[in-house]
Amino acid sequence: DEFIVDGCGSETMLDTITSLCWEKNMTSGGIRQWSSDTSYLEPVWDNVTKTYTYSSSGKANYSAFAYCEDLSLGGNDDWRVPGMIELLTLSDEIGLAGSTCTTLQSFGFTNCQNAGYWANKEYRGVTTWAWYVHMNLGGYGSQDVKTVVTKYVVCVRE
């Protein structure tokens, strides 16, 4: 099999081709902003808590990177945001655009979303743009992280 359920510990998936370990639940990280730099986001005043928030997901200043760095899963705490090529292995090895999540879930992944997932690199060195892979389309792109905070994150480890 290409993937082994719980192959790197509980709630993980081992890719037997790349030897990468993935989070089994592809939405446990939720929708996050790419960077923890909130200086470019407009603050929104919350009348209930009497504080400012900066993220439309309600997770101000908690980036994809912070989530993966803080993740402890399967007895491991060395998780990180995947690289572009690593994320593409999930869609490219499957091969058919539009069926990536269905196929990943048939292997044992859970809650895969037909949406974008952040990669760990800036777009061509521009600090306000970042790469992502779209699991439904089987492709990739880059977006302005100053305005786009609606991407998922799934963590990986060696």
ChimeraX attribute file (.defattr): number of C-alpha atoms within 10 A of each C-alpha:
attribute: neighborCount
match mode: 1-to-1
recipient: residues
	/A:1	8
	/A:2	12
	/A:3	21
	/A:4	16
	/A:5	18
	/A:6	17
	/A:7	17
	/A:8	22
	/A:9	15
	/A:10	14
	/A:11	17
	/A:12	23
	/A:13	26
	/A:14	23
	/A:15	19
	/A:16	13
	/A:17	11
	/A:18	12
	/A:19	15
	/A:20	16
	/A:21	23
	/A:22	27
	/A:23	27
	/A:24	25
	/A:25	18
	/A:26	21
	/A:27	16
	/A:28	16
	/A:29	17
	/A:30	16
	/A:31	22
	/A:32	28
	/A:33	29
	/A:34	33
	/A:35	20
	/A:36	14
	/A:37	16
	/A:38	17
	/A:39	10
	/A:40	11
	/A:41	16
	/A:42	13
	/A:43	14
	/A:44	12
	/A:45	12
	/A:46	10
	/A:47	8
	/A:48	6
	/A:49	8
	/A:50	8
	/A:51	10
	/A:52	13
	/A:53	19
	/A:54	20
	/A:55	21
	/A:56	15
	/A:57	13
	/A:58	11
	/A:59	14
	/A:60	18
	/A:61	18
	/A:62	18
	/A:63	22
	/A:64	27
	/A:65	23
	/A:66	16
	/A:67	20
	/A:68	21
	/A:69	15
	/A:70	12
	/A:71	17
	/A:72	12
	/A:73	17
	/A:74	16
	/A:75	9
	/A:76	12
	/A:77	13
	/A:78	15
	/A:79	22
	/A:80	23
	/A:81	24
	/A:82	24
	/A:83	17
	/A:84	18
	/A:85	11
	/A:86	16
	/A:87	23
	/A:88	20
	/A:89	15
	/A:90	18
	/A:91	25
	/A:92	16
	/A:93	12
	/A:94	16
	/A:95	13
	/A:96	13
	/A:97	15
	/A:98	16
	/A:99	16
	/A:100	24
	/A:101	24
	/A:102	18
	/A:103	17
	/A:104	20
	/A:105	15
	/A:106	10
	/A:107	15
	/A:108	17
	/A:109	22
	/A:110	18
	/A:111	15
	/A:112	21
	/A:113	16
	/A:114	16
	/A:115	16
	/A:116	22
	/A:117	27
	/A:118	32
	/A:119	31
	/A:120	19
	/A:121	19
	/A:122	18
	/A:123	17
	/A:124	10
	/A:125	9
	/A:126	10
	/A:127	13
	/A:128	16
	/A:129	20
	/A:130	22
	/A:131	22
	/A:132	29
	/A:133	26
	/A:134	23
	/A:135	26
	/A:136	19
	/A:137	16
	/A:138	24
	/A:139	15
	/A:140	18
	/A:141	14
	/A:142	16
	/A:143	16
	/A:144	16
	/A:145	21
	/A:146	18
	/A:147	13
	/A:148	15
	/A:149	20
	/A:150	19
	/A:151	20
	/A:152	25
	/A:153	30
	/A:154	26
	/A:155	28
	/A:156	22
	/A:157	18
	/A:158	12
